[in-house]
Amino acid sequence: MRRDTTARRRGERAGRLAESLCALHLRLRGYVVLARRFRGPAGEVDIVARRGSTVVFVEIKLRRTLADALESLGPRQRRRISATAEVFLASRPKLSGLDARFDIMLVVPWRLPVHIANAWHI
């Protein structure tokens, strides 16, 4: 059982590092990070950012290959992220008039993150 705990901690640490890398990547491209790991009743959004008149909800996937990372986001998780995005926007009336977009950032070892803008729609 100790190995499971160690592996889980290592995975959480790697996930936080991937989130930090992606947040930096977004900042360098002109985004303002509004929230990280925003939790709502339906789930969590890894990063919420804004650029211009668009609020972007970013899901980060850390895997060994880009294909594995891309395949790891299923329809159920997309619905949860969409529902959490609605809660985020409802809790911040100043952002309600802005456009919303859902992006994915794929992270694999020893490569820069791959940012897929407008990955899906509500």
C-alpha positions as CSV (number, residue, x, y, z in Angstrom):
1,M,0.0,0.0,0.0
2,R,2.9,2.3,0.6
3,R,3.9,2.2,-3.1
4,D,0.4,3.4,-4.1
5,T,0.7,6.4,-1.8
6,T,4.2,7.2,-3.1
7,A,3.1,6.9,-6.7
8,R,0.0,9.1,-6.1
9,R,2.2,11.8,-4.5
10,R,4.6,11.6,-7.3
11,G,1.7,12.0,-9.8
12,E,0.2,14.9,-7.9
13,R,3.6,16.6,-7.8
14,A,4.1,16.1,-11.6
15,G,0.6,17.4,-12.2
16,R,1.2,20.6,-10.2
17,L,4.5,21.1,-12.1
18,A,2.7,20.6,-15.5
19,E,0.0,23.2,-14.4
20,S,2.8,25.7,-13.4
21,L,4.5,25.1,-16.8
22,C,1.2,25.6,-18.7
23,A,0.4,28.8,-16.6
24,L,3.8,30.2,-17.5
25,H,3.3,29.2,-21.2
26,L,-0.1,31.1,-21.2
27,R,1.3,34.2,-19.5
28,L,4.1,34.4,-22.1
29,R,1.4,34.4,-24.8
30,G,-0.5,37.3,-23.3
31,Y,-3.1,35.5,-21.1
32,V,-3.9,36.6,-17.6
33,V,-4.4,33.6,-15.3
34,L,-7.6,34.3,-13.3
35,A,-7.7,31.0,-11.3
36,R,-5.9,27.7,-10.9
37,R,-7.6,24.5,-9.8
38,F,-11.0,26.1,-9.6
39,R,-13.5,23.7,-8.0
40,G,-17.2,23.6,-8.4
41,P,-19.9,21.1,-7.5
42,A,-19.4,19.2,-10.8
43,G,-15.6,19.1,-10.8
44,E,-12.5,21.1,-11.4
45,V,-10.9,23.4,-14.1
46,D,-7.1,23.3,-14.1
47,I,-6.6,26.9,-15.3
48,V,-9.0,29.8,-16.0
49,A,-7.4,32.6,-18.0
50,R,-8.4,35.6,-20.0
51,R,-7.0,37.2,-23.1
52,G,-8.9,40.2,-24.5
53,S,-12.6,39.5,-24.4
54,T,-12.3,35.8,-24.0
55,V,-12.3,33.7,-20.8
56,V,-10.5,30.4,-21.5
57,F,-11.0,27.3,-19.4
58,V,-8.0,25.1,-19.8
59,E,-7.7,21.4,-19.1
60,I,-4.2,20.0,-18.7
61,K,-3.3,16.5,-19.6
62,L,0.1,15.1,-18.6
63,R,0.9,11.7,-20.2
64,R,3.8,9.9,-21.7
65,T,2.8,10.6,-25.3
66,L,0.7,13.3,-27.1
67,A,-1.7,10.7,-28.4
68,D,-2.3,9.3,-24.9
69,A,-2.8,12.9,-23.5
70,L,-5.3,13.8,-26.3
71,E,-7.3,10.5,-25.8
72,S,-7.5,11.0,-22.0
73,L,-10.2,13.7,-22.2
74,G,-13.6,12.0,-22.6
75,P,-17.1,13.4,-23.1
76,R,-18.0,13.0,-19.4
77,Q,-15.0,15.0,-18.3
78,R,-15.8,17.7,-20.9
79,R,-19.4,18.0,-19.5
80,R,-18.0,18.3,-16.0
81,I,-15.6,21.1,-17.0
82,S,-18.3,22.9,-18.9
83,A,-20.6,22.8,-15.8
84,T,-17.8,24.0,-13.6
85,A,-17.1,26.8,-16.1
86,E,-20.7,27.9,-15.8
87,V,-20.4,28.1,-12.0
88,F,-17.2,30.1,-12.4
89,L,-18.8,32.7,-14.7
90,A,-21.9,32.9,-12.6
91,S,-19.8,33.7,-9.5
92,R,-18.1,36.5,-11.4
93,P,-20.7,38.9,-12.9
94,K,-18.0,41.1,-14.4
95,L,-17.0,38.3,-16.7
96,S,-20.5,37.3,-17.8
97,G,-20.5,39.3,-21.0
98,L,-17.3,37.8,-22.3
99,D,-16.9,34.9,-24.7
100,A,-16.0,31.5,-23.2
101,R,-13.7,29.0,-24.8
102,F,-12.4,25.5,-23.8
103,D,-8.8,24.6,-24.5
104,I,-6.6,21.6,-23.8
105,M,-2.9,21.7,-23.0
106,L,-1.0,18.5,-23.6
107,V,2.2,18.0,-21.6
108,V,4.6,15.2,-22.3
109,P,8.1,14.8,-20.8
110,W,10.9,17.0,-22.3
111,R,8.7,19.0,-24.6
112,L,6.9,22.3,-24.5
113,P,3.2,22.1,-23.8
114,V,0.9,21.8,-26.9
115,H,-2.0,24.2,-26.6
116,I,-5.1,23.2,-28.5
117,A,-7.4,26.3,-28.6
118,N,-11.2,25.9,-28.8
119,A,-10.9,22.1,-28.3
120,W,-14.7,21.7,-27.8
121,H,-17.9,23.7,-27.4
122,I,-20.7,23.6,-24.8
